[in-house]
Amino acid sequence: MFDVRSCRLCPRQCGADRYNGTGFCGEKTVVRAAKAYLHMWEEPCISGTNGSGTVFFSGCTMRCIYCQNHEISLTGRGVTLTPKELADGYRMLEESGVHNINLVTADHFVEAVAESLSIYRPKLPIVYNCSGYTSPKTLTMLSGLVD
């Protein structure tokens, strides 16, 4: 478990007290997601013919100037979810017939994501769709949980 009063999850190592405020990612410790739905517009190898069960997490550790998801990553759009609610979302997406569960920009919520996958592990591949700016600590926390 990481220290919420001195966040070091991403390579920025911002040290923010995410319990009482937000980190560089713009988020507190509670999970926020902007969308969880069948997504047909990922790369063809991910979307396939049935789509990807995509969860777009709010906030981001990058802040790219030309971000295609800036409303989600930079403006605070999203709803708060518990790990159980995330797990229920995975189940719902799986039951809809998607090819995979696609977790988009989840690095700053890695503990809740790991907990959600321990509550319910879909029988589908779990795509960890990150910015590529991910710490080894985060990847270690996901070992055996994502494909």
Number of C-alpha atoms within 10 A of each C-alpha: 6 11 13 18 14 15 22 19 23 22 13 16 13 16 16 20 16 20 16 11 13 16 25 20 21 18 23 21 20 15 23 23 22 17 17 20 19 22 17 17 11 13 9 11 10 21 20 15 11 15 22 28 31 26 24 22 24 30 33 25 25 17 14 13 7 7 12 9 14 17 14 21 26 19 12 16 16 18 13 12 15 15 21 17 13 24 21 15 21 28 17 16 22 19 11 14 14 24 22 25 31 27 22 20 26 26 27 28 21 22 20 19 23 18 16 20 20 13 15 16 17 17 11 15 15 20 18 18 16 15 14 9 13 18 15 12 14 19 15 10 15 18 10 9 18 17 12
